Amino acid sequence: MCGIVAYVGDRDCTPILVGGLKRLEYRGYDSSGLAVRTQDGGIEVVRSVGKLQRLEAALAAHPLFGTDGIGHTRWATHGRPNETNAHPHAAGSVVLVHNGIVENHVALRAELEAEGVRFASETDTEVLAHLIAKAVDGGAPNLETAVRRAITRVQGSYALAVMSTKERGKIVVAKNDSPLILAHNEGEAFAASDIPAILPHVPEVLILEDGEVATLERAGITITDANGERVVRQPHRVSWSLVESGKGGFKHYMLKEIHEQPRALEHTIRGRISSDGGDVVLPESGLTPETAKEIRRVCFIACGSSSNAALTGRYWMEQLGGVRASVEVGSEVRYRDAIFGPEDLVVAISQSGETADTLAALRTAREAGARVLAIVNVRDSAIARASDGVLYTHAGPEVAVASTKCFTAQLAALLLLAVHVGRTRGSLSHAEGRRILEALKRVPGQVRTILANARGVRGIAKKHHQSKSMLVLGRGPSYPVALETALKVKEISYIHAEGYAAGEMKHGPIALVDETMPVVVLCPQDRHHDKTLSNMQEVMARGAKIIVVCTKDDAELTAMAAVRARLAASPDGSEPPPSSRPHPGNVDVIEIPDARSEVLPLLTVVPMQLLSYNLALLQGRDVDQPRNLAKTVTVE
Ligand code: G6P
């Protein structure tokens, strides 16, 4: 979603702003722009549609020199992604950029138009520019007061960075429900939507809270609350290094992040298994033995890939934790009049920690008395701060829009949590806990093995990248992996894909199956294996092209694939009719290492990430920044 960078200092701000916007590209955007204060005190704006290279070209044609400025990448919500709607927006002496949605913009626009204001764009943001300009003209003593007055009129979410031709060397920022971080160095101040934007310049950041307004000047940053009272805020040290947020020799961030999974998983697990190996230690979760015993229900709340992780967590929480568990997507539960109470543990899962729907839903649950535990990747993010306890996944920065390493790190955290709850409540024995945790400790190495042997996946992708549609089937904990696979395939390759519980396939989707349809079957060795194999036979009998993910040396599957290959080699008509035998064609087999059933989702998903990646690559898609998608969804 939209990205903001602001700078006040002594350096030429254009490269700082453009560099910052580049490091926010992962958020997703379709236009961009810069406003820079020039020598004569005026503010010049350059905007462009499309990627940042187009903005750079526009800046080469029309250079902006100055020492304070604001930059923006826009992900269109109100109004098409064209130059007129791109930020910054100007009104009178005011120029601003905005991330979020002004929900009452229609009423405010009508009110301003009735007063004679002429709007230049279709955006909700321009309303804010006019409201602030009006407050300036109405006698506000300074820009920060004008901003504070204007935002009292606004409903919705915003992070703002505002400049005025009347006040040199000053940028005012404000936020509500959209992220904004601040930083100060000797003689310069920064603001941005996320840490990577300003990481090369500062070792520490300050987090602006909802309702606060901050003034950025060379001399420092002043934070005030809604009443204008001064707020003292301690800075946080930034631990992610720049090296970690580069591509490190990989063609795409997504591929790099897929390959970072072994290390990310080690970081998620590290220090969380007791010295005797049978228990999980999670002091930061805020769950004491007493509170864990009081839980009557665990409700997972998440969006996107995180909700697929949540579905897997539900299986583990019921099986190992011995507690009733449910999964809700943030956008639904927040408006469902859902019933929460003190006996509920709500687990909010989010890689960014900023997803608006997840945040709103957890706040509703917390207000109703539920205890909220966050599983997030980004330290001190809004969801982390709004929860009673936090399990950080420690996967490092994830830049590609499609989540990979954060997803598997979430799975590892969820398995740890389920074992912890099971051990604390007595539903899981020490010996069984130790066996599961031993299996989890082996996962990073097994993921390395999968990645090292994954060359065949590209060949499989080559056979199917022109398919119009794809089905992905799985049972038990492989079902959420099927959903995640289908999500990954559609979000980055734009091939239509549906994940299904294999047992549901007969209730509809099988009608779609013919010789053109690739069907991915997740069939590792677990208690669902034989039933999934039967479902695979059913789609094979209807001619589907099968890609099966199975445990290494699965004798039954190997035999089945061999029969099929033989039939494909000699379709001489002497075989029984199609209804009673596998249809000629080929079965592609992807093997994963043998592992305990509890950890299988952490393994089966890895080749599926690679399959999606290769399908997207062969389709020539923008793998890291797929069309219309954003990494951090800060609007509902
Ligand atoms: C966006 C991203 C997805 C992510 C989802 C939820 O749609 O593109 O990759 O799964 O948001 O985000 P969260 O940060 O809450 O996990």
Boltz pocket constraint, residues with backbone or C-beta under 6 A from the ligand:
constraints:
  - pocket:
      binder: B
      contacts: [[A, 303], [A, 304], [A, 305], [A, 306], [A, 349], [A, 350], [A, 351], [A, 352], [A, 353], [A, 354], [A, 355], [A, 358], [A, 400], [A, 401], [A, 402], [A, 403], [A, 629], [A, 630], [A, 631], [A, 632], [A, 633]]
      max_distance: 6.0
